[in-house]
Amino acid sequence: METGSPDKGKALLEQVIRDYPLSFYMALAHARLADADPAAAQRALSAALERDASAPYAELRSPLFARPAFTRAVELARQGEAKLARRELDALGVGSRTAPREVMWASAFLLARAGALPQSYSILRTAMASDGRVELAGDWVDHYPAGRWRSAWELAYPRPFAALVAAEAKRSGIPEALAYAIMREESAFDPKVASPAQAYGLMQLIVPTAKRMAKPLGLPSSAEALKRPEVNIALGCRYLSVLRGQFSDNPLLAIPAYNAGGGAPKRWIAERPSQSFDLWVERIPYEETRLYTKRVLTSLAVYELLYTGDQPSEALRTPLPASPAARSAVANAAP
């Protein structure tokens, strides 16, 4: 597009939207195409969703489904006994990752229906291939969450602690999708997890940050308190709100700030004030933060499309400049 071939550029952007469902680069492609031709961006996304919605359903089959252990797991899941159901599933090789992928998929589905969303997600997470792609129940990651593929996406991007997240996201004025995207990346929905850097709980907060966030809310901020979902989610959402307030012209910059601290993106913006957001992300000097930003933005796009498709998307309408205000300031200062 920048070399004088706008039609070819638009066609390539549409191809990325079609062929790479809800990936980081699909989100960027949608944002660029929407800026140049909003109707074309909507058509490309709608066509991809319609294509995958029409795929025929395929029934999962495995000889292990006839085993008494699986039958017991089904009945226990129906009664909401997730821990007992997981014990039966582990007897079939779920815990050791030796079960066939059909059984792994069915096990994740059963635990989700039993209300054990973190445990369900852990099965998907431990079944990741070495290249990071989930291989359960077919190549669902190559399809949009429509028709037969939607249930796989919902298991891979669950919404545990839904009432807490809804309440605290609303109180802090942040999108629920962002809270889930951060939580998924930080803790894989394990409320008890602690990192080597002494970050705790669902949204992986360190105690000093938690103390600053907890004071106006009247909440505790000890390491043990941060392992309680109702505390951690409240403080994590407030911290995201504070960070988003520091980047009001592009709230998505709160994502690298959550990983590297608020000062780091400000410094990188000052160094590259006129850079477009896609190049700015690619040139984040910390590899951990660069990859973290891409993964969280991917999750944000998924959560938005899966659960809040009737609302404007932040991930799919990423501002083209990394910081519109900084770019404007540079342009105004130019001789």
GIBEL-V10152 format. One record per backbone hydrogen bond with DSSP energy under -0.5 kcal/mol. NH is the residue of the N-H (numbers start at 1). CO is the residue of the C=O. E is the energy in kcal/mol with one decimal. If there is no record, write none. Layout:
NH&CO&E  NH&CO&E
This chain:
4&1&-1.1  9&5&-2.4  10&6&-2.6  11&7&-2.1  12&8&-2.1  13&9&-2.2  14&10&-2.5  15&11&-1.8  16&12&-2.0  17&13&-2.0  18&14&-2.2  19&15&-2.7  20&16&-1.9  23&20&-1.3  27&23&-2.1  28&24&-1.8  29&25&-2.5  30&26&-2.6  31&27&-2.2  32&28&-2.5  33&29&-2.6  34&30&-2.9  35&31&-1.5  36&32&-1.7  37&33&-4.0  40&37&-0.5  41&37&-1.9  42&38&-2.1  43&39&-2.3  44&40&-2.4  45&41&-2.1  46&42&-2.6  47&43&-2.6  48&44&-1.8  49&45&-2.2  50&46&-2.6  51&47&-2.3  52&48&-2.0  53&49&-2.0  54&50&-1.1  55&52&-1.0  65&62&-1.7  66&63&-1.6  67&64&-1.6  71&67&-2.0  72&68&-2.8  73&69&-2.1  74&70&-2.4  75&71&-2.0  76&72&-2.7  77&73&-2.4  78&74&-2.0  79&75&-1.2  80&77&-1.5  81&76&-2.7  82&80&-1.5  85&81&-2.2  86&82&-2.7  87&83&-1.6  88&84&-1.6  89&85&-2.2  90&86&-2.4  91&87&-1.0  92&89&-1.3  93&90&-1.6  94&89&-1.7  97&94&-1.0  98&93&-1.8  99&93&-1.8  103&100&-0.7  104&100&-2.2  105&101&-2.8  106&102&-2.4  107&103&-2.4  108&104&-2.2  109&105&-2.2  110&106&-2.4  111&107&-2.4  112&108&-2.0  113&109&-2.2  114&110&-1.3  115&112&-1.6  116&111&-2.5  117&115&-1.2  120&116&-2.4  121&117&-2.8  122&118&-1.9  123&119&-1.2  123&120&-0.6  124&120&-1.3  125&121&-2.6  126&122&-2.4  127&123&-0.9  128&125&-1.2  129&133&-2.0  132&129&-2.1  135&127&-0.8  138&135&-0.7  140&138&-1.7  142&139&-1.6  143&140&-1.9  146&144&-2.6  149&146&-1.9  150&147&-1.2  153&149&-1.6  154&150&-2.4  155&151&-1.8  156&152&-2.1  157&153&-1.8  158&155&-0.6  162&159&-0.5  165&161&-2.6  166&162&-2.6  167&163&-2.1  168&164&-2.7  169&165&-2.7  170&166&-1.8  171&167&-2.2  172&168&-2.2  173&169&-1.0  174&169&-2.2  178&175&-0.5  179&175&-1.6  180&176&-2.3  181&177&-2.2  182&178&-2.5  183&179&-2.3  184&180&-2.9  185&181&-1.6  186&182&-2.9  187&183&-2.3  188&183&-0.9  188&184&-0.7  189&183&-0.9  190&187&-1.3  191&189&-0.8  193&190&-1.1  195&199&-2.5  198&195&-2.0  200&205&-2.5  201&193&-2.4  204&201&-1.4  205&200&-2.0  207&198&-0.5  210&206&-2.5  211&207&-2.6  212&208&-1.6  213&209&-2.0  214&210&-2.6  215&211&-1.7  216&212&-0.5  217&214&-0.7  218&214&-1.3  218&215&-0.8  219&214&-1.7  226&222&-2.1  227&224&-1.2  228&225&-1.9  229&227&-0.6  231&228&-1.1  232&228&-2.7  233&229&-2.6  234&230&-0.7  235&231&-2.4  236&232&-2.9  237&233&-2.5  238&234&-1.8  239&235&-2.3  240&236&-2.2  241&237&-2.1  242&238&-2.3  243&239&-2.4  244&240&-2.7  245&241&-1.8  246&242&-0.9  246&243&-0.8  247&243&-0.6  247&244&-0.9  248&245&-0.6  250&247&-1.1  253&250&-2.2  254&251&-1.9  255&252&-1.7  256&252&-0.5  257&253&-1.5  258&254&-2.0  259&255&-1.1  260&256&-2.9  261&257&-2.4  264&261&-0.9  265&261&-0.8  266&262&-1.1  267&263&-2.1  268&264&-2.4  269&265&-2.6  270&266&-2.1  271&267&-1.7  272&268&-1.7  275&272&-1.3  277&320&-4.0  280&276&-2.6  281&277&-2.5  282&278&-1.9  283&279&-1.3  284&281&-1.8  287&285&-0.7  290&286&-2.6  291&287&-2.6  292&288&-2.2  293&289&-2.6  294&290&-1.7  295&291&-2.4  296&292&-2.7  297&293&-2.3  298&294&-2.0  299&295&-2.5  300&296&-2.7  301&297&-2.2  302&298&-2.0  303&299&-2.9  304&300&-2.4  305&301&-2.2  306&302&-3.0  307&303&-2.2  308&303&-0.6  308&304&-1.9  311&308&-2.2  317&314&-0.7  318&315&-0.8  322&275&-2.3  327&323&-2.5  328&324&-2.4  329&325&-2.2  330&326&-2.1  331&327&-2.4  332&328&-2.5  333&329&-1.5  334&330&-0.9  334&331&-0.6
